[in-house]
Amino acid sequence: MKHTIRIQLEYKFDVIRDIEIPSEKSLKCLHYAIISSLKLDKNEIASFYLTNEELEILQEIPLFRIDDKDESIIDMSEIKIESVLQKPNSQLIYVYDFLKMWRFLISYTKKTEDKSKHIKVINSIGNMPKEAPEINFESDTEIDSFKSIEDDIHEEFNDSEY
């Protein structure tokens, strides 16, 4: 059996790869299939993230363990694709190169009866951009509120004996 998996870059232009991969292969094999299909550097680290239906991150699955003594961490080589992508429309988040933060949506689209052990790209749309998208972090705190905190600190320490 094979899984057909869609890899979609989080970017303003479409960068998509559809890959057929044997269901019993590890997430590490999927990782290498992704970087090969997108012509990415094999020396960068990456992680998959289990998500819920709203794509909230539940658990990280790193490429390798940093601490071999911590058995609570399971790396990519220990998890089969079929165990985390169990039904069509199951999704993971994949982050490649933690300095640039390339983020991809990984979607399980269908299962095929193909029994071959070969991994192949069956669809390719777009090319990887040269620059990673800028990450925008939103905050609930407005800049004006920092001014009032600064004023409070200034008042407190100017009135003290220090």
C-alpha positions as CSV (number, residue, x, y, z in Angstrom):
1,M,0.0,0.0,0.0
2,K,1.1,3.6,-0.7
3,H,0.0,6.9,0.7
4,T,-0.3,9.8,-1.7
5,I,0.8,12.9,0.3
6,R,0.6,16.5,-0.7
7,I,3.3,18.9,0.5
8,Q,2.3,22.6,0.3
9,L,4.6,25.4,1.2
10,E,3.1,28.2,3.3
11,Y,3.8,31.0,0.8
12,K,2.0,33.6,-1.4
13,F,2.7,31.5,-4.5
14,D,1.8,27.8,-5.0
15,V,4.6,25.4,-4.3
16,I,3.1,21.9,-4.2
17,R,4.5,18.4,-4.5
18,D,2.4,15.2,-4.4
19,I,4.4,12.2,-3.4
20,E,3.5,8.5,-3.5
21,I,5.3,6.7,-0.7
22,P,4.9,3.2,0.9
23,S,2.6,3.5,3.9
24,E,5.0,1.5,6.1
25,K,7.9,3.9,5.6
26,S,9.0,6.2,8.4
27,L,8.5,9.9,8.7
28,K,12.3,10.2,8.2
29,C,11.9,8.7,4.7
30,L,9.1,11.2,4.1
31,H,11.4,14.0,5.3
32,Y,14.1,13.0,2.7
33,A,11.4,12.6,0.0
34,I,10.3,16.2,0.7
35,I,13.7,17.7,0.7
36,S,14.6,15.8,-2.5
37,S,11.4,16.8,-4.3
38,L,11.9,20.5,-3.4
39,K,15.7,20.4,-3.9
40,L,16.4,21.5,-0.4
41,D,19.7,21.2,1.5
42,K,20.0,17.8,3.2
43,N,22.0,19.2,6.1
44,E,19.3,21.3,7.7
45,I,17.2,20.0,10.5
46,A,13.4,19.7,10.5
47,S,10.4,18.5,12.5
48,F,6.9,17.2,11.8
49,Y,4.2,18.4,14.2
50,L,1.0,16.5,15.0
51,T,-2.0,18.7,14.8
52,N,-5.7,18.7,15.6
53,E,-8.4,19.6,13.0
54,E,-7.8,23.3,13.6
55,L,-4.1,22.8,12.9
56,E,-3.1,23.6,16.4
57,I,0.3,22.0,17.2
58,L,0.0,19.0,19.6
59,Q,3.4,17.3,19.5
60,E,6.7,17.7,17.8
61,I,8.4,14.8,16.0
62,P,12.0,15.9,15.5
63,L,14.5,14.5,12.9
64,F,16.6,13.2,15.7
65,R,16.8,13.2,19.5
66,I,19.0,15.8,21.1
67,D,19.0,14.0,24.4
68,D,19.3,10.2,23.9
69,K,18.4,9.7,27.6
70,D,15.0,11.3,27.2
71,E,12.8,8.4,26.0
72,S,9.6,10.6,26.0
73,I,10.8,12.1,22.7
74,I,10.1,10.0,19.6
75,D,12.1,10.9,16.4
76,M,11.1,10.6,12.8
77,S,12.8,7.2,12.3
78,E,10.6,5.6,14.9
79,I,7.2,6.5,13.4
80,K,5.6,5.0,10.4
81,I,3.6,7.3,8.0
82,E,0.5,5.1,8.3
83,S,0.5,5.6,12.1
84,V,0.2,9.4,12.0
85,L,-1.6,9.8,8.7
86,Q,-4.3,7.2,9.2
87,K,-7.2,8.6,7.1
88,P,-7.5,10.9,4.1
89,N,-7.4,14.5,5.0
90,S,-5.2,13.9,8.0
91,Q,-2.6,16.6,8.3
92,L,0.8,17.5,9.8
93,I,2.9,20.6,9.9
94,Y,6.4,20.2,8.6
95,V,9.1,22.9,9.5
96,Y,12.4,22.8,7.7
97,D,15.5,24.9,8.6
98,F,14.7,26.5,11.9
99,L,16.6,29.7,11.1
100,K,14.5,30.4,8.0
101,M,11.4,28.6,9.2
102,W,10.1,27.1,6.0
103,R,6.6,25.8,6.9
104,F,4.7,23.2,4.9
105,L,1.2,21.6,5.3
106,I,1.4,17.9,4.8
107,S,-1.9,16.3,3.8
108,Y,-2.7,12.6,3.3
109,T,-4.9,12.6,0.2
110,K,-5.4,8.9,-0.7
111,K,-4.2,5.4,-0.4
112,T,-3.3,3.3,-3.4
113,E,-3.0,-0.4,-3.8
114,D,0.4,-0.1,-5.5
115,K,2.8,-2.5,-3.8
116,S,6.0,-1.2,-5.2
117,K,8.6,0.1,-2.7
118,H,9.5,3.1,-4.8
119,I,8.9,6.7,-3.7
120,K,7.9,9.0,-6.5
121,V,6.8,12.6,-7.1
122,I,3.5,12.4,-9.1
123,N,2.8,16.1,-9.3
124,S,4.9,19.2,-9.1
125,I,3.7,22.8,-9.1
126,G,5.9,25.8,-8.6
127,N,9.5,26.2,-7.4
128,M,10.9,27.0,-4.0
129,P,11.4,30.7,-3.6
130,K,14.9,32.0,-2.8
131,E,13.7,33.7,0.5
132,A,11.6,32.2,3.2
133,P,8.4,34.0,4.0
134,E,8.5,36.6,6.8
135,I,7.0,35.4,10.0
136,N,4.5,37.8,11.6
137,F,3.9,37.4,15.3
138,E,0.9,39.1,16.5
139,S,0.6,40.5,20.0
140,D,-2.4,41.4,22.2
141,T,-0.4,44.1,23.8
142,E,-0.4,47.5,22.1
143,I,2.8,49.6,22.0
144,D,1.0,52.4,23.9
145,S,0.7,50.1,26.9
146,F,4.5,49.8,27.1
147,K,4.7,53.6,27.5
148,S,2.5,53.6,30.5
149,I,4.6,50.7,32.1
150,E,7.7,52.7,31.4
151,D,6.1,55.8,33.0
152,D,5.2,53.8,36.1
153,I,8.8,52.4,36.5
154,H,10.3,55.9,36.0
155,E,8.0,57.4,38.6
156,E,8.7,54.6,41.1
157,F,12.5,54.8,40.8
158,N,12.8,58.6,40.6
159,D,10.9,58.9,43.9
160,S,13.0,56.3,45.7
161,E,16.4,56.7,47.5
162,Y,18.3,54.6,45.0
